[in-house]
Structures are given as C-alpha cells and as structure tokens.
Amino acid sequence: MASARRPVYVISIAASLAGCHPRTLRIYEEEGLLDPVRTDTNIRLYSDEDLERVRAIRYLTQNRGVNLAGVKLLLQLRDAADLLDEIANELAREDAEAEAPQAVEVTHEPTTRRPRIRQRQKGVEL
C-alpha cells in the first residue's frame, strides 16, 4: 500500500482529482499553502496528503468564506496541533516503556514472599 505522503501525481492529475484547475495548485504553492515535491526536471509531484490539504483549502475558501491568508493561518495551527499530538503520543509511549519494568517487578514480588508466609503459618519466624 502506498504511503499518503508519497508524491505520485503530476499537476494535471492532482488538479483533476482535487476538482480544481492546475493554476489553482500553483497559486496555493505561491501562497505557501502547498509544498509539492519537485523532480530533478522541476516537475511538481503531489501526494494523497497534498490532495487532502487542497480539499481542505477549497472547503474553507468556498464553503466558509475564508481568504487564503486565513486558510494559511488555520493550516499552520492544524499542523502545530498535529505536531503537539505526535509529541504527546511519543512522551506517553516513553512513559509506558519506563513504567513497564516496574510493573514486572511488582508482579514477581508476591511469588518471592510465598515461602515466608508458609513458614510463618507453620510457626517459624524469619
């Protein structure tokens, strides 16, 4: 399965899939809303993730009346929130890994005390 970030579509195909004109994609790039990968021969390549971003831009401009400057700000906020989510998930994963050995120690502790309990029941104090 192809990655959503893998650039595969040339501008004409990407525009067709996104439901817009290729010039629209160029404008979005000029405004800093898109950053397609460029080949060695300077051909723009768009990924599925880029197309989702185009759809979000078009929704905000056409359905919500947001201008491109506002869209840029909203996308920057969304990207920052996504980054914060990634950092929070990584920290939670690190915390879980750090706590895992402690959990193992606790689960083994009762088995080491069983002989002492049995000896006490027989009247032998340690």
LINSUL-V787367 format. One line per field, one symbol per residue. ss: DSSP state (H for helix, E for strand, C for the rest). burial: # if it has 24 or more other ideal C-beta (glycine too) atoms within 12 Angstrom, else .. Layout:
BEGIN
ss->???
burial->???
END
This chain:
BEGIN
ss->CCCCCCCCEEHHHHHHHHCCCHHHHHHHHHCCCCCCEECCCCCEEECHHHHHHHHHHHHHHHCCCCCHHHHHHHHHHHHHHHHHHHHHHHHHHHHHHHHHHHHHHHHHHHHHHHHHHHHHHCCCCC
burial->......#.###..##..#.#.#.##..##...##.#.......####.###.######.##......#..##..#...................................................
END
